[in-house]
Amino acid sequence: MSHFIFDIAGRLVAMCGFHNVDWNIPSAAMGYWSRVSEQRKGYIQEAVAAVTLYGFKQLGLRRIVLLCQDENVASIGVAEKLGFTLESTARGVLFMPGKSELLLSRCYVRFDSTGLDQSSVSW
């Protein structure tokens, strides 16, 4: 389940969505991507906030996970600004093309939508 963000000219600038959904818990991991030229414009933070709200309010998720590499300061910032809590760190969880060593990754989680701004989101 992916959500795509386009600019006014129709060019894909970012995307965000759930994967590894486990309806038994129910939980999901969330991934996101942005064009380098569109980074630091707030698209990802806004998208992650909206998709997180959607996951809890509409899908009934009880746990949402964000994984990011330990060196990815921007992704760590998104997770922490949106109230995700660092749950664990592990080596070799995420693959990075061109890297031979096992990279350290961070696992951030949220268990509800408390504190997220819901005023600008509608379904």
MOPAC internal coordinates of N, CA, C and O (Angstrom, degrees):
PM7 1SCF
backbone

  N    0.0000 0     0.00 0     0.00 0    0    0    0
  C    1.4339 1     0.00 0     0.00 0    1    0    0
  C    1.5271 1   107.80 1     0.00 0    2    1    0
  O    1.2310 1   120.56 1   -76.38 1    3    2    1
  N    1.3198 1   116.54 1   103.62 1    3    2    1
  C    1.4611 1   120.76 1  -178.19 1    5    3    2
  C    1.5151 1   111.11 1  -114.92 1    6    5    3
  O    1.2310 1   121.41 1   -30.15 1    7    6    5
  N    1.3157 1   114.90 1   149.85 1    7    6    5
  C    1.4511 1   122.47 1   176.79 1    9    7    6
  C    1.5273 1   106.47 1  -119.84 1   10    9    7
  O    1.2310 1   120.76 1   -50.10 1   11   10    9
  N    1.3184 1   116.16 1   129.90 1   11   10    9
  C    1.4557 1   121.42 1  -174.79 1   13   11   10
  C    1.5255 1   110.34 1  -108.80 1   14   13   11
  O    1.2310 1   120.40 1   -36.31 1   15   14   13
  N    1.3151 1   116.83 1   143.69 1   15   14   13
  C    1.4557 1   122.95 1  -179.68 1   17   15   14
  C    1.5227 1   107.60 1  -119.17 1   18   17   15
  O    1.2310 1   121.16 1   -58.05 1   19   18   17
  N    1.3307 1   115.39 1   121.95 1   19   18   17
  C    1.4584 1   121.83 1  -178.74 1   21   19   18
  C    1.5184 1   109.66 1  -115.03 1   22   21   19
  O    1.2310 1   120.61 1   -29.95 1   23   22   21
  N    1.3289 1   116.43 1   150.05 1   23   22   21
  C    1.4571 1   119.25 1   174.49 1   25   23   22
  C    1.5290 1   108.73 1   -84.08 1   26   25   23
  O    1.2310 1   120.44 1     0.12 1   27   26   25
  N    1.3051 1   116.77 1  -179.88 1   27   26   25
  C    1.4630 1   122.50 1  -175.36 1   29   27   26
  C    1.5341 1   111.92 1   -61.05 1   30   29   27
  O    1.2310 1   120.27 1   152.90 1   31   30   29
  N    1.3415 1   117.09 1   -27.10 1   31   30   29
  C    1.4670 1   121.29 1   179.33 1   33   31   30
  C    1.5287 1   112.26 1   -85.99 1   34   33   31
  O    1.2310 1   120.43 1   179.58 1   35   34   33
  N    1.3202 1   116.78 1    -0.42 1   35   34   33
  C    1.4543 1   120.24 1   178.87 1   37   35   34
  C    1.5154 1   114.64 1    88.56 1   38   37   35
  O    1.2310 1   119.87 1  -169.61 1   39   38   37
  N    1.3201 1   117.86 1    10.39 1   39   38   37
  C    1.4623 1   122.14 1   179.97 1   41   39   38
  C    1.5247 1   109.95 1   -85.23 1   42   41   39
  O    1.2310 1   120.24 1   -47.75 1   43   42   41
  N    1.3321 1   117.15 1   132.25 1   43   42   41
  C    1.4609 1   121.81 1   177.54 1   45   43   42
  C    1.5285 1   109.28 1   -64.72 1   46   45   43
  O    1.2310 1   119.95 1   -57.16 1   47   46   45
  N    1.3342 1   117.71 1   122.84 1   47   46   45
  C    1.4610 1   120.74 1  -179.35 1   49   47   46
  C    1.5223 1   112.46 1  -112.88 1   50   49   47
  O    1.2310 1   120.17 1   156.45 1   51   50   49
  N    1.3330 1   117.27 1   -23.55 1   51   50   49
  C    1.4645 1   119.84 1  -178.68 1   53   51   50
  C    1.5171 1   109.32 1  -165.09 1   54   53   51
  O    1.2310 1   121.00 1   -16.15 1   55   54   53
  N    1.3278 1   115.69 1   163.85 1   55   54   53
  C    1.4565 1   120.75 1   172.73 1   57   55   54
  C    1.5181 1   109.95 1  -151.74 1   58   57   55
  O    1.2310 1   121.62 1   -21.73 1   59   58   57
  N    1.3126 1   114.51 1   158.27 1   59   58   57
  C    1.4510 1   121.53 1  -173.98 1   61   59   58
  C    1.5192 1   107.08 1  -154.56 1   62   61   59
  O    1.2310 1   119.86 1   -39.39 1   63   62   61
  N    1.3236 1   117.87 1   140.61 1   63   62   61
  C    1.4533 1   118.34 1   178.48 1   65   63   62
  C    1.5100 1   114.10 1  -175.90 1   66   65   63
  O    1.2310 1   121.73 1    -8.37 1   67   66   65
  N    1.3254 1   114.29 1   171.63 1   67   66   65
  C    1.4610 1   121.86 1  -179.09 1   69   67   66
  C    1.5232 1   111.23 1   -91.15 1   70   69   67
  O    1.2310 1   121.18 1   -31.24 1   71   70   69
  N    1.3198 1   115.35 1   148.76 1   71   70   69
  C    1.4637 1   122.50 1   170.81 1   73   71   70
  C    1.5262 1   107.12 1  -148.10 1   74   73   71
  O    1.2310 1   120.31 1    -7.83 1   75   74   73
  N    1.2966 1   117.00 1   172.17 1   75   74   73
  C    1.4704 1   122.44 1  -177.92 1   77   75   74
  C    1.5255 1   111.48 1    49.82 1   78   77   75
  O    1.2310 1   120.87 1  -132.20 1   79   78   77
  N    1.3205 1   115.94 1    47.80 1   79   78   77
  C    1.4603 1   120.27 1   179.18 1   81   79   78
  C    1.5286 1   109.09 1   -74.08 1   82   81   79
  O    1.2310 1   120.79 1   -48.39 1   83   82   81
  N    1.3190 1   116.10 1   131.61 1   83   82   81
  C    1.4620 1   122.45 1   176.11 1   85   83   82
  C    1.5259 1   107.11 1  -121.47 1   86   85   83
  O    1.2310 1   120.71 1   -78.61 1   87   86   85
  N    1.3379 1   116.24 1   101.39 1   87   86   85
  C    1.4636 1   120.87 1  -176.35 1   89   87   86
  C    1.5190 1   112.26 1   -72.64 1   90   89   87
  O    1.2310 1   119.22 1   168.07 1   91   90   89
  N    1.3265 1   119.09 1   -11.93 1   91   90   89
  C    1.4678 1   120.98 1   176.93 1   93   91   90
  C    1.5207 1   111.92 1   -69.52 1   94   93   91
  O    1.2310 1   119.91 1   151.84 1   95   94   93
  N    1.3408 1   117.78 1   -28.16 1   95   94   93
  C    1.4754 1   120.38 1  -175.80 1   97   95   94
  C    1.5318 1   111.19 1   -86.05 1   98   97   95
  O    1.2310 1   114.42 1   131.18 1   99   98   97
  N    1.2532 1   128.18 1   -48.82 1   99   98   97
  C    1.4587 1   132.42 1   -16.04 1  101   99   98
  C    1.5389 1   111.80 1   -84.39 1  102  101   99
  O    1.2310 1   121.68 1   -40.33 1  103  102  101
  N    1.3306 1   114.39 1   139.67 1  103  102  101
  C    1.4596 1   120.66 1  -178.33 1  105  103  102
  C    1.5245 1   109.84 1  -146.27 1  106  105  103
  O    1.2310 1   121.41 1   -14.69 1  107  106  105
  N    1.3370 1   114.91 1   165.31 1  107  106  105
  C    1.4634 1   120.34 1   177.70 1  109  107  106
  C    1.5161 1   108.81 1  -156.49 1  110  109  107
  O    1.2310 1   121.37 1   -25.43 1  111  110  109
  N    1.3129 1   114.99 1   154.57 1  111  110  109
  C    1.4579 1   121.54 1   170.09 1  113  111  110
  C    1.5234 1   106.69 1   -96.35 1  114  113  111
  O    1.2310 1   121.01 1   -27.92 1  115  114  113
  N    1.3227 1   115.67 1   152.08 1  115  114  113
  C    1.4568 1   120.55 1   178.36 1  117  115  114
  C    1.5230 1   109.01 1  -122.22 1  118  117  115
  O    1.2310 1   121.37 1   -45.42 1  119  118  117
  N    1.3073 1   114.98 1   134.58 1  119  118  117
  C    1.4523 1   120.56 1   175.40 1  121  119  118
  C    1.5140 1   109.59 1  -119.33 1  122  121  119
  O    1.2310 1   120.55 1   -22.34 1  123  122  121
  N    1.3184 1   116.55 1   157.66 1  123  122  121
  C    1.4589 1   120.54 1   178.21 1  125  123  122
  C    1.5116 1   109.69 1  -152.35 1  126  125  123
  O    1.2310 1   121.61 1   -23.51 1  127  126  125
  N    1.3304 1   114.53 1   156.49 1  127  126  125
  C    1.4606 1   122.21 1  -177.99 1  129  127  126
  C    1.5218 1   107.97 1  -148.52 1  130  129  127
  O    1.2310 1   120.54 1   -32.40 1  131  130  129
  N    1.3252 1   116.56 1   147.60 1  131  130  129
  C    1.4562 1   121.98 1   175.38 1  133  131  130
  C    1.5235 1   109.11 1  -141.85 1  134  133  131
  O    1.2310 1   121.02 1   -36.08 1  135  134  133
  N    1.3282 1   115.65 1   143.92 1  135  134  133
  C    1.4680 1   119.29 1   171.93 1  137  135  134
  C    1.5192 1   108.38 1   -57.98 1  138  137  135
  O    1.2310 1   120.44 1   -37.61 1  139  138  137
  N    1.3092 1   116.77 1   142.39 1  139  138  137
  C    1.4631 1   121.10 1   178.88 1  141  139  138
  C    1.5300 1   109.88 1   -55.70 1  142  141  139
  O    1.2310 1   120.15 1   139.29 1  143  142  141
  N    1.3237 1   117.31 1   -40.71 1  143  142  141
  C    1.4680 1   120.92 1  -178.08 1  145  143  142
  C    1.5303 1   112.93 1   -67.45 1  146  145  143
  O    1.2310 1   120.09 1   164.41 1  147  146  145
  N    1.3336 1   117.44 1   -15.59 1  147  146  145
  C    1.4661 1   121.37 1  -177.64 1  149  147  146
  C    1.5286 1   112.84 1  -109.25 1  150  149  147
  O    1.2310 1   120.59 1  -176.75 1  151  150  149
  N    1.3200 1   116.47 1     3.25 1  151  150  149
  C    1.4646 1   119.63 1  -179.73 1  153  151  150
  C    1.5231 1   110.61 1   -70.55 1  154  153  151
  O    1.2310 1   121.50 1   -24.74 1  155  154  153
  N    1.3304 1   114.73 1   155.26 1  155  154  153
  C    1.4682 1   123.60 1   178.75 1  157  155  154
  C    1.5248 1   113.15 1    66.83 1  158  157  155
  O    1.2310 1   120.77 1  -154.25 1  159  158  157
  N    1.3290 1   116.14 1    25.75 1  159  158  157
  C    1.4676 1   121.34 1   176.19 1  161  159  158
  C    1.5252 1   111.41 1  -110.00 1  162  161  159
  O    1.2310 1   120.25 1   179.78 1  163  162  161
  N    1.3373 1   117.13 1    -0.22 1  163  162  161
  C    1.4536 1   120.76 1   176.94 1  165  163  162
  C    1.5132 1   115.36 1    91.62 1  166  165  163
  O    1.2310 1   119.72 1   177.12 1  167  166  165
  N    1.3319 1   118.14 1    -2.88 1  167  166  165
  C    1.4634 1   120.17 1  -179.04 1  169  167  166
  C    1.5257 1   112.05 1   -59.36 1  170  169  167
  O    1.2310 1   120.56 1   132.56 1  171  170  169
  N    1.3154 1   116.53 1   -47.44 1  171  170  169
  C    1.4647 1   120.26 1  -175.74 1  173  171  170
  C    1.5215 1   110.94 1   -67.50 1  174  173  171
  O    1.2310 1   119.84 1   135.25 1  175  174  173
  N    1.3124 1   117.91 1   -44.75 1  175  174  173
  C    1.4597 1   119.34 1   179.98 1  177  175  174
  C    1.5381 1   110.61 1   -60.09 1  178  177  175
  O    1.2310 1   120.50 1   136.48 1  179  178  177
  N    1.3302 1   116.65 1   -43.52 1  179  178  177
  C    1.4649 1   120.33 1   178.90 1  181  179  178
  C    1.5271 1   110.95 1   -65.30 1  182  181  179
  O    1.2310 1   120.29 1   137.57 1  183  182  181
  N    1.3252 1   117.06 1   -42.43 1  183  182  181
  C    1.4663 1   120.70 1  -179.18 1  185  183  182
  C    1.5212 1   111.22 1   -66.84 1  186  185  183
  O    1.2310 1   119.96 1   134.78 1  187  186  185
  N    1.3245 1   117.69 1   -45.22 1  187  186  185
  C    1.4628 1   120.61 1   179.92 1  189  187  186
  C    1.5323 1   110.13 1   -62.15 1  190  189  187
  O    1.2310 1   120.11 1   139.28 1  191  190  189
  N    1.3270 1   117.40 1   -40.72 1  191  190  189
  C    1.4681 1   120.52 1   177.68 1  193  191  190
  C    1.5241 1   110.60 1   -61.51 1  194  193  191
  O    1.2310 1   120.10 1   132.62 1  195  194  193
  N    1.3327 1   117.41 1   -47.38 1  195  194  193
  C    1.4645 1   121.05 1  -178.61 1  197  195  194
  C    1.5244 1   111.73 1   -65.59 1  198  197  195
  O    1.2310 1   120.13 1   136.44 1  199  198  197
  N    1.3209 1   117.35 1   -43.56 1  199  198  197
  C    1.4693 1   120.55 1  -179.06 1  201  199  198
  C    1.5329 1   110.41 1   -68.96 1  202  201  199
  O    1.2310 1   120.35 1   145.28 1  203  202  201
  N    1.3240 1   116.94 1   -34.72 1  203  202  201
  C    1.4667 1   120.20 1   175.34 1  205  203  202
  C    1.5287 1   110.01 1   -62.26 1  206  205  203
  O    1.2310 1   120.32 1   132.82 1  207  206  205
  N    1.3268 1   117.00 1   -47.18 1  207  206  205
  C    1.4634 1   120.36 1   176.74 1  209  207  206
  C    1.5238 1   110.90 1   -59.12 1  210  209  207
  O    1.2310 1   120.39 1   135.74 1  211  210  209
  N    1.3141 1   116.86 1   -44.26 1  211  210  209
  C    1.4623 1   121.59 1   178.67 1  213  211  210
  C    1.5281 1   110.48 1   -59.14 1  214  213  211
  O    1.2310 1   120.75 1   135.30 1  215  214  213
  N    1.3221 1   116.16 1   -44.70 1  215  214  213
  C    1.4614 1   120.14 1  -179.69 1  217  215  214
  C    1.5194 1   112.96 1   -60.09 1  218  217  215
  O    1.2310 1   120.52 1   134.68 1  219  218  217
  N    1.3279 1   116.61 1   -45.32 1  219  218  217
  C    1.4623 1   119.80 1  -179.26 1  221  219  218
  C    1.5242 1   112.34 1   -75.90 1  222  221  219
  O    1.2310 1   120.09 1   133.47 1  223  222  221
  N    1.3309 1   117.44 1   -46.53 1  223  222  221
  C    1.4628 1   121.57 1  -172.70 1  225  223  222
  C    1.5258 1   114.05 1   -80.13 1  226  225  223
  O    1.2310 1   120.06 1   140.17 1  227  226  225
  N    1.3199 1   117.50 1   -39.83 1  227  226  225
  C    1.4593 1   121.00 1  -174.55 1  229  227  226
  C    1.5270 1   113.54 1   -98.79 1  230  229  227
  O    1.2310 1   120.31 1   141.71 1  231  230  229
  N    1.3249 1   117.02 1   -38.29 1  231  230  229
  C    1.4615 1   120.04 1  -176.97 1  233  231  230
  C    1.5221 1   112.80 1   -93.22 1  234  233  231
  O    1.2310 1   120.39 1   163.69 1  235  234  233
  N    1.3262 1   116.85 1   -16.31 1  235  234  233
  C    1.4605 1   120.16 1   179.97 1  237  235  234
  C    1.5182 1   114.17 1    77.41 1  238  237  235
  O    1.2310 1   120.19 1  -156.52 1  239  238  237
  N    1.3431 1   117.25 1    23.48 1  239  238  237
  C    1.4582 1   119.47 1   177.30 1  241  239  238
  C    1.5257 1   109.78 1   -65.31 1  242  241  239
  O    1.2310 1   120.89 1   -28.44 1  243  242  241
  N    1.3247 1   115.91 1   151.56 1  243  242  241
  C    1.4563 1   121.58 1   177.22 1  245  243  242
  C    1.5203 1   111.93 1  -116.11 1  246  245  243
  O    1.2310 1   120.37 1   172.56 1  247  246  245
  N    1.3395 1   116.91 1    -7.44 1  247  246  245
  C    1.4634 1   121.71 1  -179.67 1  249  247  246
  C    1.5232 1   108.05 1  -152.92 1  250  249  247
  O    1.2310 1   120.68 1   -51.28 1  251  250  249
  N    1.3415 1   116.31 1   128.72 1  251  250  249
  C    1.4657 1   121.51 1   175.85 1  253  251  250
  C    1.5217 1   107.40 1  -126.10 1  254  253  251
  O    1.2310 1   121.06 1   -47.36 1  255  254  253
  N    1.3239 1   115.58 1   132.64 1  255  254  253
  C    1.4584 1   123.26 1  -175.40 1  257  255  254
  C    1.5214 1   110.47 1  -114.61 1  258  257  255
  O    1.2310 1   120.94 1   -43.32 1  259  258  257
  N    1.3283 1   115.80 1   136.68 1  259  258  257
  C    1.4619 1   122.72 1   169.99 1  261  259  258
  C    1.5226 1   107.33 1  -117.94 1  262  261  259
  O    1.2310 1   120.03 1   -54.29 1  263  262  261
  N    1.3242 1   117.56 1   125.71 1  263  262  261
  C    1.4642 1   122.55 1   174.78 1  265  263  262
  C    1.5147 1   108.59 1  -107.83 1  266  265  263
  O    1.2310 1   120.54 1   -44.62 1  267  266  265
  N    1.3082 1   116.57 1   135.38 1  267  266  265
  C    1.4674 1   119.56 1   175.99 1  269  267  266
  C    1.5269 1   109.47 1  -148.42 1  270  269  267
  O    1.2310 1   121.57 1   -25.44 1  271  270  269
  N    1.3189 1   114.60 1   154.56 1  271  270  269
  C    1.4578 1   119.20 1   177.57 1  273  271  270
  C    1.5175 1   109.33 1   -70.33 1  274  273  271
  O    1.2310 1   121.01 1   -34.61 1  275  274  273
  N    1.3069 1   115.68 1   145.39 1  275  274  273
  C    1.4584 1   122.53 1  -177.45 1  277  275  274
  C    1.5240 1   112.41 1   -58.87 1  278  277  275
  O    1.2310 1   120.25 1   153.19 1  279  278  277
  N    1.3234 1   117.14 1   -26.81 1  279  278  277
  C    1.4682 1   120.72 1  -179.04 1  281  279  278
  C    1.5322 1   112.80 1   -90.23 1  282  281  279
  O    1.2310 1   119.69 1   176.46 1  283  282  281
  N    1.3307 1   118.20 1    -3.54 1  283  282  281
  C    1.4588 1   122.03 1  -178.14 1  285  283  282
  C    1.5283 1   109.85 1   -87.54 1  286  285  283
  O    1.2310 1   121.18 1   -97.01 1  287  286  285
  N    1.3162 1   115.35 1    82.99 1  287  286  285
  C    1.4670 1   122.58 1  -175.04 1  289  287  286
  C    1.5299 1   111.49 1   -60.08 1  290  289  287
  O    1.2310 1   119.88 1   142.37 1  291  290  289
  N    1.3212 1   117.83 1   -37.63 1  291  290  289
  C    1.4671 1   120.74 1  -178.99 1  293  291  290
  C    1.5287 1   111.23 1   -64.46 1  294  293  291
  O    1.2310 1   119.99 1   134.60 1  295  294  293
  N    1.3362 1   117.63 1   -45.40 1  295  294  293
  C    1.4651 1   120.51 1   179.22 1  297  295  294
  C    1.5256 1   111.72 1   -66.71 1  298  297  295
  O    1.2310 1   120.50 1   142.00 1  299  298  297
  N    1.3070 1   116.65 1   -38.00 1  299  298  297
  C    1.4665 1   120.55 1   176.46 1  301  299  298
  C    1.5313 1   108.90 1   -61.68 1  302  301  299
  O    1.2310 1   120.48 1   138.17 1  303  302  301
  N    1.3232 1   116.69 1   -41.83 1  303  302  301
  C    1.4558 1   121.10 1   178.48 1  305  303  302
  C    1.5193 1   112.64 1   -61.51 1  306  305  303
  O    1.2310 1   120.16 1   137.60 1  307  306  305
  N    1.3256 1   117.31 1   -42.40 1  307  306  305
  C    1.4689 1   121.29 1   177.91 1  309  307  306
  C    1.5267 1   109.59 1   -60.30 1  310  309  307
  O    1.2310 1   120.56 1   130.11 1  311  310  309
  N    1.3271 1   116.54 1   -49.89 1  311  310  309
  C    1.4711 1   120.50 1  -178.72 1  313  311  310
  C    1.5243 1   111.07 1   -58.58 1  314  313  311
  O    1.2310 1   120.44 1   132.71 1  315  314  313
  N    1.3062 1   116.77 1   -47.29 1  315  314  313
  C    1.4635 1   120.08 1  -175.45 1  317  315  314
  C    1.5304 1   112.00 1   -72.24 1  318  317  315
  O    1.2310 1   119.46 1   141.79 1  319  318  317
  N    1.3313 1   118.63 1   -38.21 1  319  318  317
  C    1.4668 1   121.06 1   177.93 1  321  319  318
  C    1.5205 1   111.73 1   -64.34 1  322  321  319
  O    1.2310 1   120.35 1   150.48 1  323  322  321
  N    1.3293 1   116.93 1   -29.52 1  323  322  321
  C    1.4583 1   120.73 1  -178.21 1  325  323  322
  C    1.5288 1   112.76 1   -94.77 1  326  325  323
  O    1.2310 1   120.37 1  -167.96 1  327  326  325
  N    1.3211 1   116.91 1    12.04 1  327  326  325
  C    1.4602 1   120.19 1   172.80 1  329  327  326
  C    1.5107 1   116.31 1    80.28 1  330  329  327
  O    1.2310 1   120.16 1  -163.89 1  331  330  329
  N    1.3297 1   117.30 1    16.11 1  331  330  329
  C    1.4667 1   119.69 1   173.11 1  333  331  330
  C    1.5247 1   106.99 1   -75.40 1  334  333  331
  O    1.2310 1   120.71 1   -34.65 1  335  334  333
  N    1.3148 1   116.24 1   145.35 1  335  334  333
  C    1.4561 1   122.77 1  -177.87 1  337  335  334
  C    1.5224 1   109.86 1  -105.54 1  338  337  335
  O    1.2310 1   120.42 1   -44.13 1  339  338  337
  N    1.3273 1   116.80 1   135.87 1  339  338  337
  C    1.4573 1   120.94 1   176.20 1  341  339  338
  C    1.5279 1   108.60 1   -66.69 1  342  341  339
  O    1.2310 1   120.63 1   -62.32 1  343  342  341
  N    1.3231 1   116.40 1   117.68 1  343  342  341
  C    1.4565 1   121.65 1  -178.74 1  345  343  342
  C    1.5208 1   111.64 1   -97.68 1  346  345  343
  O    1.2310 1   120.49 1   140.96 1  347  346  345
  N    1.3353 1   116.67 1   -39.04 1  347  346  345
  C    1.4616 1   119.02 1  -177.30 1  349  347  346
  C    1.5234 1   110.68 1  -163.43 1  350  349  347
  O    1.2310 1   121.47 1   -14.40 1  351  350  349
  N    1.3215 1   114.78 1   165.60 1  351  350  349
  C    1.4565 1   122.17 1   169.93 1  353  351  350
  C    1.5304 1   106.80 1  -127.53 1  354  353  351
  O    1.2310 1   121.02 1   -32.60 1  355  354  353
  N    1.3025 1   115.66 1   147.40 1  355  354  353
  C    1.4612 1   119.99 1  -179.76 1  357  355  354
  C    1.5237 1   109.22 1  -153.56 1  358  357  355
  O    1.2310 1   120.79 1   -29.44 1  359  358  357
  N    1.2966 1   116.09 1   150.56 1  359  358  357
  C    1.4557 1   121.89 1   179.28 1  361  359  358
  C    1.5280 1   109.15 1   -98.01 1  362  361  359
  O    1.2310 1   121.13 1   -43.71 1  363  362  361
  N    1.3351 1   115.43 1   136.29 1  363  362  361
  C    1.4591 1   120.72 1   174.81 1  365  363  362
  C    1.5186 1   115.41 1    83.89 1  366  365  363
  O    1.2310 1   119.35 1  -163.60 1  367  366  365
  N    1.3199 1   118.85 1    16.40 1  367  366  365
  C    1.4640 1   121.97 1  -179.74 1  369  367  366
  C    1.5304 1   110.94 1   -80.81 1  370  369  367
  O    1.2310 1   120.39 1   137.98 1  371  370  369
  N    1.3216 1   116.85 1   -42.02 1  371  370  369
  C    1.4612 1   122.19 1  -179.85 1  373  371  370
  C    1.5207 1   109.66 1  -108.46 1  374  373  371
  O    1.2310 1   120.80 1   -38.36 1  375  374  373
  N    1.3166 1   116.08 1   141.64 1  375  374  373
  C    1.4587 1   122.48 1   179.32 1  377  375  374
  C    1.5167 1   109.52 1   -97.14 1  378  377  375
  O    1.2310 1   120.78 1   -41.51 1  379  378  377
  N    1.3236 1   116.11 1   138.49 1  379  378  377
  C    1.4601 1   121.16 1   176.50 1  381  379  378
  C    1.5215 1   107.82 1  -124.77 1  382  381  379
  O    1.2310 1   119.83 1   -64.52 1  383  382  381
  N    1.3475 1   117.92 1   115.48 1  383  382  381
  C    1.4647 1   120.21 1   179.77 1  385  383  382
  C    1.5260 1   111.20 1   -54.93 1  386  385  383
  O    1.2310 1   120.97 1   -43.02 1  387  386  385
  N    1.3115 1   115.76 1   136.98 1  387  386  385
  C    1.4513 1   121.39 1   177.49 1  389  387  386
  C    1.5211 1   115.01 1    87.02 1  390  389  387
  O    1.2310 1   120.22 1   175.57 1  391  390  389
  N    1.3105 1   117.19 1    -4.43 1  391  390  389
  C    1.4727 1   121.19 1   179.38 1  393  391  390
  C    1.5226 1   108.41 1  -105.63 1  394  393  391
  O    1.2310 1   120.54 1   -49.53 1  395  394  393
  N    1.3182 1   116.57 1   130.47 1  395  394  393
  C    1.4630 1   119.51 1   179.64 1  397  395  394
  C    1.5328 1   112.33 1   -93.16 1  398  397  395
  O    1.2310 1   120.46 1   153.93 1  399  398  397
  N    1.3319 1   116.73 1   -26.07 1  399  398  397
  C    1.4656 1   118.79 1  -179.36 1  401  399  398
  C    1.5348 1   110.69 1   -82.55 1  402  401  399
  O    1.2310 1   121.29 1   -21.87 1  403  402  401
  N    1.3122 1   115.14 1   158.13 1  403  402  401
  C    1.4598 1   120.34 1   176.06 1  405  403  402
  C    1.5212 1   108.27 1   -81.15 1  406  405  403
  O    1.2310 1   121.19 1   -59.10 1  407  406  405
  N    1.3181 1   115.33 1   120.90 1  407  406  405
  C    1.4575 1   120.97 1  -175.57 1  409  407  406
  C    1.5210 1   111.64 1   -86.56 1  410  409  407
  O    1.2310 1   120.94 1   -29.63 1  411  410  409
  N    1.3204 1   115.82 1   150.37 1  411  410  409
  C    1.4503 1   121.82 1   177.40 1  413  411  410
  C    1.5278 1   108.89 1   -81.67 1  414  413  411
  O    1.2310 1   120.71 1   -47.01 1  415  414  413
  N    1.3322 1   116.25 1   132.99 1  415  414  413
  C    1.4570 1   122.27 1   179.24 1  417  415  414
  C    1.5149 1   110.37 1  -121.30 1  418  417  415
  O    1.2310 1   121.23 1   -24.56 1  419  418  417
  N    1.3257 1   115.26 1   155.44 1  419  418  417
  C    1.4588 1   122.12 1   176.69 1  421  419  418
  C    1.5239 1   109.31 1  -113.40 1  422  421  419
  O    1.2310 1   120.70 1   -38.39 1  423  422  421
  N    1.3139 1   116.26 1   141.61 1  423  422  421
  C    1.4561 1   122.93 1   176.62 1  425  423  422
  C    1.5251 1   107.62 1  -113.86 1  426  425  423
  O    1.2310 1   120.83 1   -66.07 1  427  426  425
  N    1.3347 1   116.01 1   113.93 1  427  426  425
  C    1.4616 1   122.04 1   176.89 1  429  427  426
  C    1.5321 1   108.79 1  -106.43 1  430  429  427
  O    1.2310 1   120.04 1   -34.83 1  431  430  429
  N    1.3289 1   117.52 1   145.17 1  431  430  429
  C    1.4638 1   121.24 1  -179.11 1  433  431  430
  C    1.5338 1   111.55 1  -135.61 1  434  433  431
  O    1.2310 1   122.17 1   -24.01 1  435  434  433
  N    1.3321 1   113.45 1   155.99 1  435  434  433
  C    1.4731 1   122.73 1   168.60 1  437  435  434
  C    1.5103 1   106.77 1  -134.47 1  438  437  435
  O    1.2310 1   121.04 1   -32.79 1  439  438  437
  N    1.3394 1   115.62 1   147.21 1  439  438  437
  C    1.4574 1   121.10 1  -179.49 1  441  439  438
  C    1.5217 1   112.79 1  -115.38 1  442  441  439
  O    1.2310 1   119.94 1   176.21 1  443  442  441
  N    1.3207 1   117.73 1    -3.79 1  443  442  441
  C    1.4606 1   121.75 1   176.00 1  445  443  442
  C    1.5239 1   109.06 1  -165.42 1  446  445  443
  O    1.2310 1   120.80 1     0.03 1  447  446  445
  N    1.3212 1   116.07 1  -179.97 1  447  446  445
  C    1.4655 1   120.35 1  -176.05 1  449  447  446
  C    1.5283 1   113.13 1   -99.45 1  450  449  447
  O    1.2310 1   120.14 1  -168.85 1  451  450  449
  N    1.3243 1   117.34 1    11.15 1  451  450  449
  C    1.4581 1   121.39 1  -179.17 1  453  451  450
  C    1.5305 1   110.96 1   -53.70 1  454  453  451
  O    1.2310 1   120.94 1   -51.39 1  455  454  453
  N    1.3324 1   115.80 1   128.61 1  455  454  453
  C    1.4540 1   120.86 1   176.04 1  457  455  454
  C    1.5122 1   115.40 1    89.95 1  458  457  455
  O    1.2310 1   119.38 1   171.34 1  459  458  457
  N    1.3316 1   118.79 1    -8.66 1  459  458  457
  C    1.4623 1   120.55 1   177.83 1  461  459  458
  C    1.5242 1   109.33 1   -83.74 1  462  461  459
  O    1.2310 1   120.19 1   -40.64 1  463  462  461
  N    1.3179 1   117.25 1   139.36 1  463  462  461
  C    1.4614 1   122.37 1   179.51 1  465  463  462
  C    1.5248 1   109.45 1   -71.68 1  466  465  463
  O    1.2310 1   120.90 1   -64.82 1  467  466  465
  N    1.3169 1   115.89 1   115.18 1  467  466  465
  C    1.4532 1   121.10 1  -177.94 1  469  467  466
  C    1.5242 1   112.12 1  -102.37 1  470  469  467
  O    1.2310 1   120.04 1  -179.64 1  471  470  469
  N    1.3326 1   117.52 1     0.36 1  471  470  469
  C    1.4566 1   121.04 1  -172.51 1  473  471  470
  C    1.5349 1   113.85 1   -68.06 1  474  473  471
  O    1.2310 1   119.78 1   149.90 1  475  474  473
  N    1.3239 1   118.03 1   -30.10 1  475  474  473
  C    1.4666 1   119.18 1  -175.95 1  477  475  474
  C    1.5225 1   113.02 1  -103.90 1  478  477  475
  O    1.2310 1   120.22 1  -168.10 1  479  478  477
  N    1.3384 1   117.18 1    11.90 1  479  478  477
  C    1.4585 1   120.36 1  -178.29 1  481  479  478
  C    1.5250 1   109.71 1  -113.61 1  482  481  479
  O    1.2310 1   121.15 1   -50.27 1  483  482  481
  N    1.3308 1   115.41 1   129.73 1  483  482  481
  C    1.4673 1   119.97 1   173.84 1  485  483  482
  C    1.5236 1   107.96 1  -138.96 1  486  485  483
  O    1.2310 1   120.72 1   -24.65 1  487  486  485
  N    1.3033 1   116.22 1   155.35 1  487  486  485
  C    1.4632 1   119.69 1  -176.83 1  489  487  486
  C    1.4989 1   108.63 1  -106.90 1  490  489  487
  O    1.2310 1   120.10 1   180.00 1  491  490  489

